[in-house]
Amino acid sequence: MSIALSILEVAEEEAARHGGAEVEAIHLKVGALAGVVKEALLSAYELACEKTPFERTRLVIEEVPIMMNCPTCAGERPVHSLQRLCCVDCEAPASEIVHGRELQVTALELVE
C-alpha cells in the first residue's frame, strides 16, 4: 500500500505542476528484482485511489526483465531466471545486474 500511495503522491505533485491537470494514466516500470508483485500493487493502487481525484486513473505497469552484463559475452544478456542468475547464452554467472531492480514512474498521461 505504501508504494501505491507514493505513486499517487508523485502523480499529484506532477499534476499540480501542470496547473492541476487531470491524470488519465500513470506509467510505471517494475523490475523482477524490485520485490513488487504486480497483482498486489494493482489491488493496493485501486484501494488507494478510492474517493480521490485519481479514482479513474489507470496504472500501466511495464515489467522489466533481469539483464546482466556478461563478462564472457561482453554485453547485456538476459538471465535464466530469478533463481538462476546466469547468462542464457554462455552460462556465466551474473557479476553485474544492469536491469531488473527498477521501480519508477516513467510517464503520466495528462488531460489539460
C-alpha positions, 0 to 999 in steps of 0.5 A: 500500500505504501508504494501505491500511495507514493505513486499517487503522491508523485502523480499529484505533485506532477499534476499540480505542476501542470496547473492541476491537470487531470491524470488519465494514466500513470506509467510505471516500470517494475523490475523482477528484482524490485520485490513488487508483485504486480497483482498486489500493487494493482489491488493496493493502487485501486484501494488507494485511489478510492474517493480521490481525484485519481479514482479513474486513473489507470496504472500501466505497469511495464515489467522489466526483465533481469539483464546482466552484463556478461563478462564472457559475452561482453554485453547485456544478456538476459538471465535464466531466471530469478533463481538462476542468475546466469547468462542464457547464452554462455552460462556465466554467472551474473557479476553485474545486474544492469536491469531488473531492480527498477521501480519508477514512474516513467510517464503520466498521461495528462488531460489539460 
